[in-house]
Amino acid sequence: MKKIYLYGLLFVVGAWFGTFAYVRAAPPVGTSVGGELSGDIRWTLDKSPYLLTQDIYVRTGSRLTIDPGVIVDIDPKTVNEPNINIEAGSLVIGGVAGAHVVIRERVGEINILGASSSIMYLDIRDSDIYALKSSVTISSSTLTNTHGPALMLWDGKADVRASSIENSVSGIIIASDFDGLHSSLTIEHSSIAGNSTYAINNKGTMAVHAENNWWGSADGPATSSMYGSVSYSPWLNTKPKSESLKECCSSILFIPGLEASSLYKSDASVFGSHTNTLWAPNRNDDVRALFLDVDGKSIDPSIYTGGPIGSIFGIYSLYGKFMSFLDELMSSGAINEWYGFGYDWRKPIVEVVNGFAQKATTTESLIKLVEDMSLRSQTGKVTIVAHSNGGLVSKYLVKALADKGEANLIDSVISVAVPYLGTPQAIAGLLYGDNQQVAGGFIVKKSVAQELGKNMPSAYSLLPSKKYISLIGNPIIGTTSAMYPNRSLLASADSLHDMLDSFSWPATIQRWALVGWHTFTTKIVSYVDDKQSKIRTTMGDGTVVAQSASYDAGTTTSIDLQNIGSKGTDHATILESPASQKIIKNIVQHNDSANASIPGVAVGVPDYSKETTSLQLMTHSPVELHVYDKEGRHVGVKPKPASVPTDVEDGLYTFFDTDIPGSSFDISDESDSGRDTSITIPDDGSGPYSVVIKGAGVGPFNFDIYRQGGSGTIERVAYTDVPATPLTNATMSLDIAPLGSSATSSLTYDSPMLVVDTDGNGASDLHVAANTPTDPVVFLESMKKAVLYLLDPVQKGKDISKSIIRKIDQLEDAARSGKISRLHDTASRFSVHLAHRSIKGMSDDDRMAIVNMIDEFLTHLASSQIL
C-alpha cells in the first residue's frame, strides 16, 4: 500500500495546478470500468486505456482477460486507488514482447483470492500482487517500486520466470501457513535486486526454489536479504536482458491421434461412485460402453475425456516420453507452457473443433484454448504439434480460426504422421476390426472393435479421399458385401475431405511435416469373394503412406524408421523417438537447418525409388504363425505379459511381437471361415528366417508366401491342405535372395519344403512341397498317427480309437475314389480350436480333449461327403 503522505503530496500538486488543469483538460479518452464484472470479459487494445472508477470484482465463474498493449489507469475523477479483485474467478494478463500490458501507478493492488491467474509481459509500478489460497504464474514481467512487497503469497502457489522484481520495500513475502495449507514459490531466470529490506522473506514451511536468478551482484544475494528457507545457488553472474529474459518460442498445443486420449465414465454402486476407465479398456464391456448409434452419437452421453495417454498398462509407452520432452522444453524456459488436448476421438472432427470436450467437472473449447494460450505465449502465438488424426483436427482448427480472423494466433503447425489424404488401413482396421491395435503389441477383439468402428464418424474421415485416388491410386481393388456399413457417415466424411483437401493454409503460418517411411504400410486393400488381402509399400510408417502424410503439409522431413536408432519405431510410437523430438525441438527453436544432420533423417520427401519388396507370410486356420531371424528376434503372437494387470479380461487382446526390424503383424479373430495370420518381413537377403507354425486346432491349414512390391504381388507360392492338430509343429528355413540379385532369387524357383510334425513327437511326418496340395490320404494318415500316439497311454481310450480309426479308413477309401479331392472344399468351416500343446507331460484329460476334437473334425468331414 502507498504511504499516507503521498496522498497529501498529490493533493498539494493538484491544488496548485487545479485551475490550469481544468481549463486544458479534455474529456478522458478510454473505457471507464468499475464494480462487479461478470462472464467472460476481455479488455482489448482498441478500447484502451481502461479507467477504473472504483474497485472491480471478478467472481466465481467469470474471467478477465487483458490483451497485449492495454493500459490500465484510474478515471481522473476517482480520488482513491481502486483495486483489481479476482475472487474465485480467473485473471489472464496476456501481454507479448513489444506490447506489454501496463498498470499505472495510481491503481491499487491486484488481489487474487481463491482464484487462478496467468500474467505475462506486465509492467506494474507501485502496486503489489497479493495471492491468498490462489495459484499465479508470472513471466516476462516487471514489478517495481512498491511500498510493500511486490508479490505476497498466503497459502498460495507462484511460478515466476524471466521477470524483474526490483526497487521495492520487499521483493517477495511468503506469509505463515494458514489453515494447514502451505505456500510454494519457484522463481528462475529473473532479477531480484534493489529491494530495501528482504529480497525473499519466507515465513512458510516449504523451501523456496530461487536458483538461477540475478541478485544485483555477481557475488549472489546478501544473506541479510533472505529470511527462512530459500535455495538460491547457483545464481546468475550478470543481469538478464530486460525484454523477454528467456524469450524464444511459441507455447505448444499438442493434439494426439485417434484412440490416444483416455475416456472415462462415473459408475455408481452400493459402495459409492467410482471412475471407470473405458479407454484403454481392460474388458470387452469397456469397449461396448463406447458404442455409437447410427447417427454417430454416443449411446452413453455421460462419457468424458481425460488427457493424452502416456502409457498403456505401464508396459507400452504411447506419449509418455514425448510429454516428458515437452516438460523439459518448458522447464528450460524455451517455451512458457505446453498443453495436451485430450478429446473424444469418436466424434466428428468438426464437433471436436467447434464443440466442447467434456471433462470430469468442466468442459473445454479447443478454439478458446488456443486464444488463451496465445496470450500466455512468449510470442503471442501457439505452435501446434499434431499426431495422426490430430493433424486433421488441427487443419480444421486452423480453418475455424481463419474464419474468425484469428489465424495470426498460430505460429506453426508441425504434422507428425498425419493421414491428410486418409489411409487404406482404416478400411480393415477401423471399419471391420481387423488388426485393430489399441497400441503396438495389442490388438483388441475383432467383434467389439468392429461394432465400435462401424458408426464412428472419425473412422470414416480416415478413409482414403478422392485426392488419395488422384495422387496415389485406387486404394481398393474389388468389393466386399459390407464395404461401408454406414453410408451417411461416409458421405459426411467425403464432404469433410473435399473441404480440407482444398483448404489453403494462411500464408502467415509455417508448416512442417514429419513423415515416417521404411516400414511396411498398407497401400491397397484387395477383396476377392469377401476375402481381404493387402498390398504394402515401404514408403510409409506402418499406417500412413508417405504421400498422404506429406500432402500440402509444408516443409517435409523424412524419417527412416529403421535407421534412427530406436527399436520398433512406427506410426504409433514415432513421437517417442529421440530423432523426432530433436526435429521438433529444432523447428520450435528456429534451428531447423540442423535436422539434416540427425542420423536417419533427411529434408524432403522420401526417395520413392528406394521402395523395396517384401515377403508376406500368411496362414489360414487353425494355426499360429511365428517368424524368427538369425538373431532370434521374433514376430508373432505371444502370451499375455506378466506385467499386464490381472483385471484385464482374457480374450480382449491378442498380444504380439514385431521384433524383426521392418516387420509387421496382422491377425483376424476366429470366425466361421477360420483365422488368418499375416507376417511381413524384409525381402533384403537378411535371412535365413526360421518359420514356425504351431497347431491351434484340428483341420487343414494353408500357408502362402508372397513377394510383394508397391503395385502388388510379384510371386506367390502356396502350401495347401497341411494337417494340423494342437500338437503340430511345422517348420521351414526361408533364405531367399533379394529379387533380381541372382538366378535363384525367384521365390517360385527356390521355395523350400515345409516340414510337418503332426503329433508333436519331434519327428517329421511329412514334407510338403510348394504349389502341391497335400494328398487327402496322406492328410488322413497323419490324423490316424496322431490319434494312436495320443491314446497309447490312455487305457480308457482303446475302444474310442477303434471307432476313430474305422472312420479314418472310410474317409481314406472316399479319398482314393475321388470323393475328397481338396480338403478345404469340405472342411474350411470347421473351427474348433485349442491352444497349442506339448505332448510331454500332457494329462490324460488333455489327450482325450484333442482326440475328441479330431473325432469331431472327421465327423464333419464325413458329413460333407456322400459316403
FIVO-514507 format. One line per 4 residues: number of its first residue (from 1); their letters; for each residue x, y, z of C-alpha. Coordinates in steps of 0.25 Angstrom, whole numbers. Example, Ala and Ser with C-alpha at 12.3 -4.5 7.8 and 13.67 -1.06 7.14 Angstrom:
2
1 = as = 49,-18,31 | 55,-4,29
***
This chain:
867
1 = mkki = 0,0,0 | 5,14,-3 | 9,23,9 | -1,33,14
5 = ylyg = 8,45,12 | 7,42,-3 | -8,46,-3 | -4,59,3
9 = llfv = 6,62,-7 | -3,59,-19 | -14,68,-12 | -4,80,-12
13 = vgaw = 1,77,-26 | -14,76,-31 | -18,89,-24 | -6,97,-30
17 = fgtf = -9,93,-44 | -24,91,-42 | -29,103,-49 | -20,101,-61
21 = ayvr = -23,86,-62 | -38,89,-62 | -36,99,-74 | -27,90,-82
25 = aapp = -33,76,-79 | -41,69,-90 | -51,58,-87 | -44,45,-83
29 = vgts = -41,36,-95 | -43,21,-92 | -53,12,-85 | -58,14,-71
33 = vgge = -60,1,-63 | -63,-2,-49 | -71,-11,-39 | -74,-25,-42
37 = lsgd = -70,-31,-56 | -78,-44,-60 | -76,-54,-70 | -64,-55,-80
41 = irwt = -58,-41,-80 | -47,-36,-90 | -40,-23,-89 | -35,-20,-103
45 = ldks = -25,-10,-109 | -35,-3,-117 | -43,1,-105 | -30,4,-97
49 = pyll = -28,11,-87 | -37,5,-77 | -40,15,-66 | -44,9,-52
53 = tqdi = -55,17,-46 | -56,8,-33 | -51,-5,-29 | -54,-16,-39
57 = yvrt = -58,-31,-35 | -57,-43,-44 | -64,-54,-36 | -67,-69,-38
61 = gsrl = -69,-74,-52 | -64,-61,-58 | -51,-57,-65 | -44,-45,-68
65 = tidp = -34,-45,-80 | -25,-33,-83 | -20,-33,-97 | -6,-28,-102
69 = gviv = -3,-13,-101 | -15,-10,-92 | -12,1,-82 | -20,1,-68
73 = didp = -21,14,-61 | -31,21,-52 | -42,31,-56 | -37,45,-54
77 = ktvn = -50,48,-45 | -46,36,-36 | -40,40,-23 | -36,27,-16
81 = epni = -28,16,-22 | -37,5,-28 | -32,-9,-26 | -34,-21,-36
85 = niea = -40,-32,-28 | -41,-46,-34 | -50,-54,-24 | -51,-69,-29
89 = gslv = -51,-64,-43 | -39,-64,-52 | -29,-54,-58 | -21,-55,-71
93 = iggv = -12,-43,-74 | -6,-46,-87 | 4,-36,-92 | 14,-40,-102
97 = agah = 28,-36,-106 | 27,-21,-111 | 13,-20,-106 | 13,-21,-91
101 = vvir = 1,-19,-82 | 3,-6,-73 | -3,-4,-60 | -1,11,-56
105 = ervg = 4,15,-42 | -9,21,-37 | -16,7,-38 | -17,0,-24
109 = eini = -14,-15,-22 | -17,-27,-30 | -23,-37,-20 | -25,-51,-25
113 = lgas = -33,-58,-15 | -36,-73,-16 | -34,-72,-31 | -24,-75,-42
117 = ssim = -17,-65,-51 | -7,-64,-62 | 2,-52,-64 | 11,-49,-76
121 = yldi = 18,-37,-81 | 12,-28,-70 | 19,-15,-65 | 13,-11,-52
125 = rdsd = 19,0,-43 | 16,4,-29 | 5,-7,-28 | 6,-20,-21
129 = iyal = 1,-34,-25 | -6,-42,-13 | -9,-56,-15 | -18,-63,-4
133 = kssv = -21,-78,-6 | -18,-76,-21 | -9,-80,-32 | -2,-70,-40
137 = tiss = 9,-71,-52 | 17,-59,-55 | 26,-58,-67 | 34,-47,-74
141 = stlt = 28,-36,-65 | 33,-24,-57 | 29,-22,-43 | 36,-9,-37
145 = nthg = 35,2,-27 | 25,-3,-17 | 24,2,-3 | 22,-12,2
149 = palm = 25,-26,-5 | 24,-27,-20 | 18,-40,-18 | 12,-47,-6
153 = lwdg = 7,-61,-4 | -2,-66,7 | -5,-81,5 | -3,-78,-10
157 = kadv = 6,-84,-21 | 14,-76,-30 | 23,-79,-42 | 31,-67,-47
161 = rass = 40,-67,-59 | 48,-57,-67 | 43,-45,-59 | 49,-33,-51
165 = iens = 45,-31,-36 | 53,-19,-33 | 54,-6,-24 | 42,-9,-15
169 = vsgi = 42,-9,1 | 41,-25,0 | 42,-33,-12 | 34,-45,-9
173 = iias = 28,-49,4 | 22,-63,7 | 13,-62,19 | 12,-72,30
177 = dfdg = 4,-85,27 | -11,-83,29 | -22,-93,31 | -12,-104,30
181 = lhss = -8,-100,16 | 6,-97,10 | 11,-87,1 | 21,-90,-10
185 = ltie = 29,-82,-19 | 38,-85,-31 | 45,-73,-38 | 56,-74,-48
189 = hssi = 64,-66,-59 | 59,-53,-52 | 65,-41,-46 | 62,-39,-31
193 = agns = 70,-27,-28 | 70,-13,-20 | 59,-17,-11 | 62,-10,2
197 = tyai = 58,-20,13 | 57,-34,8 | 59,-40,-6 | 51,-52,-1
201 = nnkg = 44,-53,13 | 39,-68,14 | 31,-69,27 | 25,-82,22
205 = tmav = 29,-97,24 | 33,-100,9 | 46,-97,3 | 46,-86,-8
209 = haen = 53,-90,-21 | 60,-78,-25 | 72,-83,-33 | 78,-77,-46
213 = nwwg = 74,-62,-43 | 81,-49,-42 | 82,-43,-29 | 89,-30,-32
217 = sadg = 103,-35,-31 | 112,-45,-37 | 114,-50,-23 | 100,-54,-21
221 = pats = 90,-49,-11 | 93,-43,3 | 89,-53,14 | 82,-42,21
225 = smyg = 73,-41,9 | 68,-55,11 | 59,-60,22 | 54,-74,24
229 = svsy = 57,-86,15 | 62,-81,2 | 70,-89,-9 | 77,-78,-17
233 = spwl = 90,-85,-22 | 94,-85,-33 | 91,-71,-37 | 93,-63,-50
237 = ntkp = 106,-54,-51 | 100,-44,-60 | 86,-38,-61 | 77,-44,-71
241 = kses = 72,-35,-82 | 60,-27,-78 | 52,-30,-90 | 47,-45,-90
245 = lkec = 58,-50,-82 | 57,-64,-88 | 49,-62,-100 | 50,-72,-111
249 = cssi = 38,-80,-115 | 23,-81,-116 | 16,-89,-106 | 12,-103,-111
253 = lfip = -2,-109,-113 | -1,-124,-114 | -13,-131,-121 | -12,-146,-120
257 = glea = -17,-157,-130 | -29,-166,-131 | -31,-175,-119 | -20,-167,-112
261 = ssly = -28,-160,-101 | -33,-166,-89 | -49,-168,-88 | -56,-169,-75
265 = ksda = -69,-170,-68 | -74,-170,-54 | -81,-183,-49 | -89,-183,-37
269 = svfg = -91,-195,-28 | -95,-198,-13 | -81,-194,-9 | -82,-181,-16
273 = shtn = -78,-175,-29 | -64,-178,-36 | -57,-175,-48 | -57,-185,-59
277 = tlwa = -46,-184,-70 | -53,-189,-83 | -41,-186,-91 | -31,-192,-91
281 = pnrn = -40,-203,-88 | -38,-215,-79 | -50,-223,-82 | -60,-225,-94
285 = ddvr = -71,-217,-87 | -62,-205,-87 | -62,-204,-102 | -77,-207,-103
289 = alfl = -79,-195,-94 | -73,-187,-105 | -82,-191,-116 | -90,-181,-124
293 = dvdg = -103,-180,-131 | -105,-180,-146 | -104,-164,-145 | -90,-165,-139
297 = ksid = -95,-161,-125 | -90,-167,-113 | -100,-177,-107 | -96,-173,-93
301 = psiy = -95,-157,-93 | -88,-157,-79 | -75,-162,-84 | -64,-151,-83
305 = tggp = -49,-149,-87 | -36,-149,-80 | -23,-145,-86 | -13,-151,-96
309 = igsi = -10,-166,-92 | 5,-167,-86 | 5,-182,-86 | -4,-194,-86
313 = fgiy = -3,-204,-75 | 11,-198,-71 | 17,-206,-82 | 14,-199,-95
317 = slyg = 18,-184,-96 | 9,-176,-105 | 13,-162,-102 | 20,-163,-89
321 = kfms = 34,-160,-93 | 29,-149,-103 | 21,-142,-92 | 34,-142,-83
325 = flde = 41,-136,-94 | 31,-125,-95 | 33,-123,-80 | 48,-121,-82
329 = lmss = 45,-110,-92 | 37,-103,-82 | 46,-105,-70 | 58,-99,-79
333 = gain = 50,-87,-82 | 49,-89,-97 | 34,-89,-96 | 25,-83,-86
337 = ewyg = 15,-95,-86 | 10,-107,-94 | -3,-114,-93 | -8,-127,-98
341 = fgyd = -23,-126,-103 | -30,-139,-99 | -43,-141,-107 | -53,-151,-110
345 = wrkp = -47,-157,-123 | -60,-164,-127 | -67,-151,-130 | -67,-144,-144
349 = ivev = -55,-134,-146 | -64,-122,-147 | -70,-125,-134 | -57,-127,-127
353 = vngf = -52,-113,-132 | -65,-105,-131 | -71,-112,-119 | -67,-114,-104
357 = aqka = -59,-126,-99 | -66,-132,-87 | -56,-133,-75 | -59,-139,-62
361 = ttte = -64,-126,-56 | -64,-116,-67 | -63,-114,-82 | -52,-109,-91
365 = slik = -53,-102,-104 | -41,-104,-114 | -43,-91,-120 | -43,-84,-107
369 = lved = -31,-92,-102 | -23,-86,-114 | -28,-72,-111 | -24,-73,-96
373 = mslr = -10,-80,-99 | -6,-69,-109 | -8,-59,-98 | 2,-66,-89
377 = sqtg = 12,-70,-100 | 25,-63,-101 | 22,-59,-116 | 7,-57,-114
381 = kvti = 5,-69,-123 | 3,-84,-122 | 11,-95,-129 | 2,-108,-131
385 = vahs = 9,-121,-131 | -1,-131,-137 | 0,-146,-138 | -8,-155,-147
389 = nggl = -23,-152,-146 | -19,-140,-138 | -14,-134,-151 | -28,-134,-158
393 = vsky = -33,-127,-145 | -22,-117,-146 | -25,-114,-160 | -40,-111,-158
397 = lvka = -36,-103,-145 | -27,-94,-154 | -39,-93,-163 | -48,-89,-152
401 = ladk = -38,-79,-146 | -36,-73,-160 | -51,-71,-162 | -51,-63,-149
405 = gean = -40,-55,-154 | -31,-61,-143 | -21,-69,-152 | -10,-60,-146
409 = lids = -11,-67,-133 | -4,-79,-139 | 11,-79,-141 | 14,-92,-147
413 = visv = 7,-106,-150 | 16,-118,-148 | 9,-130,-154 | 14,-144,-150
417 = avpy = 10,-156,-158 | -3,-149,-161 | -13,-156,-171 | -16,-144,-179
421 = lgtp = -22,-152,-190 | -26,-163,-182 | -21,-177,-181 | -26,-191,-186
425 = qaia = -22,-197,-173 | -35,-190,-167 | -43,-199,-177 | -39,-212,-170
429 = glly = -35,-207,-156 | -46,-197,-152 | -58,-202,-160 | -56,-217,-159
433 = gdnq = -48,-218,-147 | -37,-226,-153 | -23,-224,-146 | -30,-212,-138
437 = qvag = -18,-208,-130 | -20,-201,-117 | -5,-199,-117 | 7,-206,-123
441 = gfiv = 7,-221,-118 | -8,-220,-114 | -20,-224,-123 | -34,-222,-118
445 = kksv = -44,-233,-120 | -50,-232,-134 | -64,-233,-131 | -65,-222,-121
449 = aqel = -55,-213,-130 | -64,-215,-142 | -76,-211,-134 | -69,-199,-129
453 = gknm = -64,-194,-143 | -76,-196,-151 | -83,-184,-146 | -71,-176,-142
457 = psay = -70,-163,-150 | -55,-161,-148 | -53,-175,-154 | -59,-171,-167
461 = sllp = -51,-158,-168 | -38,-166,-168 | -43,-174,-181 | -35,-170,-194
465 = skky = -41,-158,-200 | -43,-154,-215 | -30,-147,-215 | -23,-160,-210
469 = isli = -28,-167,-222 | -24,-156,-232 | -10,-155,-226 | -6,-169,-221
473 = gnpi = -16,-178,-228 | -29,-186,-224 | -27,-192,-210 | -38,-202,-212
477 = igtt = -38,-214,-222 | -51,-222,-223 | -62,-220,-213 | -68,-227,-201
481 = samy = -83,-229,-197 | -81,-219,-186 | -71,-209,-191 | -76,-197,-183
485 = pnrs = -87,-201,-172 | -91,-186,-170 | -93,-178,-183 | -98,-166,-176
489 = llas = -85,-164,-169 | -77,-168,-181 | -84,-156,-189 | -81,-147,-177
493 = adsl = -66,-151,-177 | -65,-149,-192 | -71,-135,-190 | -60,-132,-179
497 = hdml = -49,-137,-188 | -54,-129,-200 | -53,-116,-191 | -40,-120,-184
501 = dsfs = -32,-125,-197 | -35,-112,-204 | -33,-103,-192 | -22,-92,-194
505 = wpat = -13,-90,-182 | -12,-76,-177 | 2,-71,-182 | 5,-66,-168
509 = iqrw = 6,-80,-162 | 19,-88,-164 | 16,-103,-167 | 25,-115,-165
513 = alvg = 22,-130,-167 | 30,-141,-161 | 28,-153,-170 | 32,-167,-166
517 = whtf = 36,-178,-176 | 43,-191,-178 | 32,-199,-171 | 22,-208,-178
521 = ttki = 9,-200,-179 | -4,-204,-186 | -5,-196,-199 | -16,-204,-205
525 = vsyv = -27,-213,-200 | -32,-224,-209 | -45,-233,-208 | -48,-246,-215
529 = ddkq = -61,-253,-211 | -61,-244,-198 | -47,-249,-194 | -37,-237,-191
533 = skir = -23,-236,-195 | -13,-224,-194 | -3,-219,-203 | 8,-212,-196
537 = ttmg = 19,-202,-198 | 31,-198,-190 | 28,-183,-193 | 20,-182,-180
541 = dgtv = 21,-182,-165 | 13,-195,-164 | -1,-188,-164 | 0,-176,-173
545 = vaqs = 7,-175,-187 | 17,-164,-188 | 9,-157,-200 | -3,-155,-190
549 = asyd = 6,-151,-179 | 13,-140,-187 | 1,-135,-195 | 1,-120,-195
553 = agtt = 7,-120,-181 | 19,-111,-183 | 34,-114,-182 | 35,-129,-181
557 = tsid = 45,-136,-172 | 46,-151,-175 | 50,-161,-164 | 55,-174,-168
561 = lqni = 49,-182,-157 | 59,-194,-158 | 71,-185,-157 | 69,-175,-146
565 = gskg = 74,-184,-135 | 60,-186,-128 | 55,-200,-127 | 42,-203,-133
569 = tdha = 38,-189,-136 | 26,-188,-145 | 13,-179,-147 | 8,-181,-133
573 = tile = 22,-178,-126 | 28,-168,-135 | 27,-157,-125 | 34,-166,-115
577 = spas = 47,-166,-123 | 58,-157,-119 | 60,-153,-134 | 46,-148,-135
581 = qkii = 48,-140,-123 | 61,-134,-128 | 54,-130,-141 | 42,-123,-133
585 = kniv = 52,-116,-123 | 60,-111,-135 | 47,-106,-142 | 42,-99,-130
589 = qhnd = 55,-92,-127 | 57,-88,-141 | 69,-97,-143 | 62,-106,-154
593 = sana = 75,-106,-162 | 81,-115,-152 | 71,-126,-155 | 78,-131,-167
597 = sipg = 90,-136,-158 | 81,-145,-150 | 84,-160,-154 | 73,-166,-162
601 = vavg = 67,-152,-165 | 66,-145,-178 | 59,-132,-182 | 49,-134,-193
605 = vpdy = 40,-146,-197 | 45,-160,-196 | 53,-165,-208 | 42,-173,-215
609 = sket = 52,-180,-224 | 57,-187,-211 | 44,-195,-209 | 47,-209,-207
613 = tslq = 40,-222,-208 | 35,-230,-196 | 32,-245,-192 | 18,-247,-187
617 = lmth = 15,-260,-180 | 0,-264,-178 | -7,-275,-171 | -21,-279,-171
621 = spve = -27,-286,-159 | -25,-294,-150 | -10,-290,-146 | -1,-279,-140
625 = lhvy = 10,-273,-149 | 23,-269,-144 | 36,-264,-151 | 50,-263,-145
629 = dkeg = 62,-256,-151 | 76,-261,-149 | 78,-253,-137 | 66,-259,-130
633 = rhvg = 57,-247,-132 | 42,-251,-132 | 29,-247,-140 | 16,-254,-136
637 = vkpk = 6,-255,-124 | 12,-256,-110 | 5,-259,-96 | -1,-248,-88
641 = pasv = 11,-241,-82 | 12,-243,-67 | 12,-228,-64 | -2,-227,-70
645 = ptdv = -12,-224,-59 | -19,-236,-54 | -33,-229,-57 | -30,-229,-72
649 = edgl = -40,-239,-77 | -35,-251,-84 | -38,-251,-99 | -39,-236,-100
653 = ytff = -26,-234,-106 | -16,-242,-115 | -2,-239,-111 | 9,-240,-121
657 = dtdi = 24,-237,-124 | 29,-229,-136 | 44,-230,-132 | 50,-232,-146
661 = pgss = 53,-218,-151 | 43,-214,-162 | 33,-225,-159 | 18,-225,-158
665 = fdis = 8,-234,-152 | -7,-236,-155 | -17,-245,-149 | -32,-247,-150
669 = desd = -42,-253,-140 | -47,-267,-140 | -59,-268,-150 | -67,-278,-158
673 = sgrd = -56,-277,-169 | -45,-278,-159 | -33,-270,-154 | -24,-262,-163
677 = tsit = -10,-258,-159 | 0,-249,-167 | 14,-246,-164 | 22,-237,-174
681 = ipdd = 37,-237,-173 | 48,-230,-181 | 52,-236,-195 | 66,-232,-194
685 = gsgp = 74,-244,-193 | 76,-243,-178 | 71,-257,-175 | 71,-268,-172
689 = ysvv = 58,-267,-165 | 52,-278,-157 | 37,-280,-159 | 30,-288,-148
693 = ikga = 15,-292,-150 | 8,-297,-137 | -5,-304,-138 | -16,-298,-130
697 = gvgp = -28,-307,-134 | -31,-319,-143 | -32,-318,-158 | -25,-314,-171
701 = fnfd = -17,-301,-172 | -12,-293,-183 | 2,-286,-183 | 5,-275,-194
705 = iyrq = 17,-267,-197 | 16,-255,-205 | 27,-246,-211 | 21,-232,-212
709 = ggsg = 24,-219,-218 | 17,-206,-217 | 8,-209,-228 | 4,-223,-223
713 = tier = 8,-238,-223 | 21,-241,-231 | 21,-256,-228 | 14,-266,-219
717 = vayt = 16,-280,-214 | 5,-288,-206 | 5,-300,-197 | -9,-305,-196
721 = dvpa = -17,-315,-188 | -6,-317,-178 | -11,-325,-166 | -11,-319,-152
725 = tplt = -15,-323,-138 | -12,-315,-125 | 1,-323,-125 | 6,-320,-139
729 = natm = 19,-313,-141 | 23,-309,-156 | 36,-302,-159 | 43,-296,-170
733 = sldi = 56,-289,-173 | 54,-277,-182 | 66,-272,-189 | 62,-265,-202
737 = aplg = 72,-256,-209 | 67,-242,-212 | 59,-240,-225 | 68,-240,-237
741 = ssat = 80,-242,-229 | 83,-256,-235 | 77,-266,-244 | 72,-273,-231
745 = sslt = 65,-261,-225 | 52,-266,-231 | 42,-270,-219 | 36,-280,-229
749 = ydsp = 49,-286,-233 | 55,-287,-219 | 43,-289,-210 | 47,-298,-198
753 = mlvv = 40,-310,-193 | 30,-309,-181 | 34,-320,-171 | 22,-324,-162
757 = dtdg = 22,-332,-149 | 7,-334,-147 | 7,-341,-134 | 18,-333,-127
761 = ngas = 27,-345,-124 | 39,-337,-130 | 40,-346,-143 | 35,-341,-157
765 = dlhv = 23,-348,-162 | 23,-341,-176 | 29,-331,-185 | 20,-322,-192
769 = aant = 25,-316,-205 | 20,-303,-210 | 8,-302,-220 | 5,-317,-218
773 = ptdp = -7,-319,-210 | -6,-330,-199 | -12,-343,-203 | -24,-345,-195
777 = vvfl = -20,-359,-192 | -7,-354,-186 | -14,-344,-178 | -23,-355,-172
781 = esmk = -12,-364,-169 | -5,-353,-161 | -18,-351,-153 | -18,-366,-150
785 = kavl = -4,-366,-146 | -7,-354,-136 | -19,-362,-130 | -11,-374,-128
789 = ylld = 0,-366,-122 | -9,-359,-112 | -17,-371,-108 | -6,-380,-106
793 = pvqk = -4,-378,-91 | -19,-375,-89 | -25,-388,-85 | -40,-383,-86
797 = gkdi = -37,-378,-100 | -35,-392,-106 | -49,-394,-110 | -50,-380,-115
801 = sksi = -38,-382,-124 | -45,-393,-131 | -57,-385,-136 | -48,-373,-140
805 = irki = -38,-382,-148 | -50,-388,-155 | -56,-374,-158 | -42,-370,-164
809 = dqle = -41,-383,-172 | -55,-380,-178 | -50,-366,-182 | -38,-371,-188
813 = daar = -46,-380,-197 | -54,-368,-201 | -42,-360,-204 | -36,-371,-213
817 = sgki = -49,-372,-220 | -48,-357,-223 | -59,-352,-214 | -50,-344,-205
821 = srlh = -40,-336,-215 | -38,-323,-207 | -40,-323,-192 | -42,-308,-191
825 = dtas = -54,-310,-201 | -61,-318,-190 | -55,-315,-176 | -52,-300,-177
829 = rfsv = -63,-296,-168 | -59,-305,-157 | -54,-296,-146 | -52,-304,-133
833 = hlah = -39,-298,-127 | -30,-301,-115 | -17,-294,-111 | -4,-301,-116
837 = rsik = 0,-313,-106 | 13,-320,-104 | 11,-335,-103 | 22,-336,-92
841 = gmsd = 15,-337,-78 | 1,-336,-84 | -10,-341,-75 | -20,-352,-80
845 = ddrm = -31,-342,-80 | -24,-333,-89 | -20,-344,-98 | -35,-348,-99
849 = aivn = -39,-334,-102 | -30,-334,-114 | -35,-347,-119 | -50,-343,-117
853 = mide = -46,-331,-126 | -40,-340,-137 | -53,-348,-136 | -62,-336,-137
857 = flth = -54,-332,-150 | -55,-345,-156 | -70,-346,-154 | -71,-332,-160
861 = lass = -63,-337,-172 | -71,-349,-173 | -84,-342,-173 | -80,-333,-184
865 = qil = -77,-345,-193 | -87,-355,-200 | -81,-368,-194
***
